[in-house]
């Protein structure tokens, strides 16, 4: 089973927020998740945009989960390095 770390969309029209989740690659964007790592609110102020459980994220990366491009940039902002 191939696993990815990506965003799951919530919120109203023009007011989105996302959960950073671990999913099987065959699941749809808003499908069943394996684990939830944090939240991303792109509309909030710069300091309150990202809430992330870094320990869980590092554990999933060590297990071989691949982040999407957006999640990779979020991890870089939080100083979580891949590999």
Contact map, one row per residue, 1 for C-alpha under 8 A:
11100000000000000000000100000000000000000000000000000000000000000000000000000000000
11110000000000000000000110000000000000000000000000000000000000001000000000000000000
11111000000000000000011110000000000000000000000000000000000000011100000000000000000
01111100000000000000011110000000000000000000000000000000000000001111000000000000000
00111110000000000001111000000000000000000000000000000000000000001111001000000000000
00011111000000000001111000000000000000000000000000000000000000000011011000000000000
00001111100000000111100000001000000000000000000000000000000000000000001000000000000
00000111110000000111100000001100000000000000000000000000000000000000000000000000000
00000011111000011110000000001100000000000000000000000000000000000000000000000000000
00000001111100011110000000000000000000000000000000000000000000000000000000000000000
00000000111110111100000000000000000000000000000000000000000000000000000000000000000
00000000011111110000000000000000000000000000000000000000000000000000000000000000000
00000000001111110000000000000000000000000000000000000000000000000000000000000000000
00000000000111110000000000000000000000000000000000000000000000000000000000000000000
00000000001111111000000000000000000000000010000000000000000000000000000000000000000
00000000111111111100000000000000000000001110000000000000000000000000000000000000000
00000000111000111110000000000000000000111110000000000000000000000000000000000000000
00000011111000011111000000000000000000111000000000000000000000000000000000000000000
00000011110000001111100000000000000111110000000000000000000000000000000000000000000
00001111000000000111110000000000000111110000000000010000000000000000001000000000000
00001111000000000011111000000000111111000000000000000000000000000000000000000000000
00111100000000000001111100000000111110000000000000000000000000001000000000000000000
00111100000000000000111110100011111000000000000000000000000000000000000000000000000
11110000000000000000011111100000110000000000000000000000000000000000000000000000000
01110000000000000000001111110000000000000000000000000000000000000000000000000000000
00000000000000000000000111110000000000000000000000000000000000000000000000000000000
00000000000000000000001111111111000000000000000000000000000000000000000000000000000
00000000000000000000000011111110000000000000000000000000000000000000000000000000000
00000011100000000000000000111110000000000000000000000000000000000000000000000000000
00000001100000000000000000111111000000000000000000000000000000000000000000000000000
00000000000000000000001000111111100000000000000000000000000000000000000000000000000
00000000000000000000001000100111110000000000000000000000000000000000000000000000000
00000000000000000000111100000011111100000000000000000000000000000000000000000000000
00000000000000000000111100000001111100000000000000000000000000000000000000000000000
00000000000000000000111000000000111110000000000000000000000000000000000000000000000
00000000000000000011110000000000111111000000000000000000000000000000000000000000000
00000000000000000011110000000000001111100000000000011101100000000000000000000000000
00000000000000000011100000000000000111110000000001111000000000000000000000000000000
00000000000000001111000000000000000011111000000011110000000000000000000000000000000
00000000000000001111000000000000000001111100000011100000000000000000000000000000000
00000000000000011100000000000000000000111111000111000000000000000000000000000000000
00000000000000011000000000000000000000011111000010000000000000000000000000000000000
00000000000000111000000000000000000000001111100010000000000000000000000000000000000
00000000000000000000000000000000000000001111110110000000000000000000000000000000000
00000000000000000000000000000000000000000011111110000000000000000000000000000000000
00000000000000000000000000000000000000000001111110000000000000000000000000000000000
00000000000000000000000000000000000000000000111111000000000000000000000000000000000
00000000000000000000000000000000000000001001111111100000000000000000000000000000000
00000000000000000000000000000000000000111111111111100000000000000000000000000000000
00000000000000000000000000000000000001111000001111110000000000000000000001000000000
00000000000000000000000000000000000001110000000111111000000000000000000000000000000
00000000000000000001000000000000000011100000000001111100100000000000000000000000000
00000000000000000000000000000000000011000000000000111111100000000000000000000000000
00000000000000000000000000000000000010000000000000011111110000000000000000000001000
00000000000000000000000000000000000000000000000000001111111000000000000000000000000
00000000000000000000000000000000000010000000000000001111111100000000000000000000000
00000000000000000000000000000000000010000000000000011111111110000000000000000000000
00000000000000000000000000000000000000000000000000000111111111000000000000000001000
00000000000000000000000000000000000000000000000000000011111111100000000000000000000
00000000000000000000000000000000000000000000000000000001111111111000000000000000000
00000000000000000000000000000000000000000000000000000000111111111100000000000000011
00000000000000000000000000000000000000000000000000000000011111111000000000000000001
00000000000000000000000000000000000000000000000000000000001111111000000000000000000
00100000000000000000000000000000000000000000000000000000000111111100000000000000000
01111000000000000000010000000000000000000000000000000000000111111110000000000000000
00111000000000000000000000000000000000000000000000000000000010011111000000000000000
00011100000000000000000000000000000000000000000000000000000000001111111100000000000
00011100000000000000000000000000000000000000000000000000000000000111111100000000000
00000000000000000000000000000000000000000000000000000000000000000011111110000000000
00000100000000000000000000000000000000000000000000000000000000000011111111000000000
00001110000000000001000000000000000000000000000000000000000000000011111111100000000
00000000000000000000000000000000000000000000000000000000000000000011111111110000000
00000000000000000000000000000000000000000000000000000000000000000000111111111000000
00000000000000000000000000000000000000000000000001000000000000000000011111111100000
00000000000000000000000000000000000000000000000000000000000000000000001111111111100
00000000000000000000000000000000000000000000000000000000000000000000000111111111100
00000000000000000000000000000000000000000000000000000000000000000000000011111111000
00000000000000000000000000000000000000000000000000000000000000000000000001111111000
00000000000000000000000000000000000000000000000000000000000000000000000000111111100
00000000000000000000000000000000000000000000000000000100010000000000000000111111110
00000000000000000000000000000000000000000000000000000000000000000000000000110011111
00000000000000000000000000000000000000000000000000000000000010000000000000000001111
00000000000000000000000000000000000000000000000000000000000011000000000000000000111
